[in-house]
Amino acid sequence: MPVLAIYAAYQCLITETKRFERKQLLPIENHTSSDKSSGRIGDIDILDEKQRMFEAVEVKHGIAVTLQLVQDAYAKFQSTPVNRYYILSTAAPAKEEYDAIEAEIKRIKNIHGCQLIVNGIMPTLKYYLRLLDDTFEFINNYVTLLETDTSLKFEHKLMWNKLISEMN
């Protein structure tokens, strides 16, 4: 569900913000398969106007971002000229590795040029929603993705319905 939420936000951002003008949000793939088997570098990928990788997002659920995770991400995109790469997680980052993670992010920027950003899913989603003119469009996109995603289990949809009903 976190992948779908971020993707729904990108569906809005791609049409509303200057940064994504003339960019293409690739269709969401089955997020239960590995990126290696799909040929993608993230769970969410965006191409530039020349069909080159522009931005990618890797979403982790319940997995803290560690130095190893950052290094693994770099291994996925090191031969791709991507401008920005996000690693977003529902779990808090590994605090004891913070300095090492920051040093690795700087090293990757110096070697590759990619801006690697590590953040939480909820803070990122809140930031993205503040950028949107119409948050209703985000909700509409998210609900559509929930309805059509074949990877989601019944329990996920049940939880979504419960959350929505508690908001009234």
N, C-alpha and C positions, 0 to 999 in steps of 0.2 A: 504493500500500500504506500510506503514512503516514495518508492520510485514513481508510482502513478501521480502522487501529489506534486512532486518536483516537475514531472513531465507536463502536467496540466498547467503549471505556472509558466513553463517555457512556451507552451502553446500560445499563451497570452503575450509573453514578452517578445516573441518572434514577430508579432504583428504591431506591437505598441511602442517598442523602444528603438531608438536610433542605432544602438550597438548591433542590433540584429537585422538591420535593414539589408535586404537582398541576401539574407542567410536562409539556410534550409534545415529545419528540424527533421531529422530522419525519423521514420516511423518507429514506434516503440517495438522492441522485439521481446520474445519470451524471456523474461528476466530470471527464469530458472536455469537457463543455459549459460555456459561460461562465455565470456567475451572472446576467448580464443577461438571457440567453435563458430562464433557468429562473424568473426573478422572485424568486430568493432573494438574500440578502445575504452568504451564506457557503457554504462547502462543507458545513457542519453548522449547522443552525438549530434553535433551541428556542423554543417558544411558552410564554407564561404561561397561567394559568387563564382569562384573558379572550381568548385566541387572538391576543395581541399578541406581537411579537418580544421575546424575553427575553434570549437570548444567541446569538452566532454565532461560528463558527470558520472562518477562512480558512487553508488549509494550502498551503504552498509547498515544492516539492521542488527542491533545488539552487539556489534563488534567495535571495540575501541580502535581508534587510529593509532598505530604503532609505527616505529621506524621501519620495520619490515614491510608493513602495508604500503608505506610511501615508496619504498624501494621497488616493491612489486608493481605498483602503479607506473612508476617511471619505466620499468622494463617493458610495460605494455605500449607506452607511447613514445619511447626514445627515438624510434626511427620514423616518427610521424611529426610533421611540422605544425603541431597544435599550439594555439596561442594561450589557452587557459584550460586547466584541468582541475576539477573539483573532486575532493573526496569528502563526502558528507556521511555522517553517521548519527544514529539514534543514541549511541553510547558516548559517554564522556571520553575524551582522549586520554591516552596513557600519560599521566602527569610526570612520572619519573623519566619519560623519554622526550619531554617537551623540547629541551635544548637541542637534543640530537635530531629531532624532527625538523625544527627550525633551520638547523645547519644544513640538513639534507635538502630542504626546499630551496635554500639559497644556492647550494651547489648545483641543483638541477636548473635553476634559472640562469646561472652563469654558463653552464655547459650547453644547455638545450635552448634556452630562451623562453620556455614555457613558464607561465605564472601558475604555480600549483597552490591551490587554496584548500586548507583543511578546515572544516566547520561542522557544526551540528545541523541536522536537517531542519529542526524547528526554527532556529534563528535565521537560517537561509530563507526558508519559506516566508517567514514574517517580513524579511527585507524585500523579497520579490513581490509580495502582495502590496506593500506600500508603494511600489513603483507602478502598479496597474491603475488604469483609469476606471476599470469596471471589474470589481472582484466577483461579481455575479458570473462573469464569463469563466473565471477560474473554477467556481463551484460547478458550473455546467460541464466544463471539460472533465473535471474530476469524476463526476457522477457518470458521465458517458464512458470513461475509461473503466470505472468499477463495473459497469454493466456488461462491457464487452470483453474484458480481460479474461482469458481462459485459464490463466495460472492461479487466479484467486479461488480460494476454497469457500465453501458455504459459510464457514465460521467468520471469515473476513467480512463478508457482506452482511452477516448478522450483526457483527460488532459495529459496522458503519451505521446501520439502521438504528441500533441502540443509541449511539452517540448523537445522531440527528434528532431522535425522539426526545432525548434529554435536554436538548437545547430550547425546546418550546416552553 
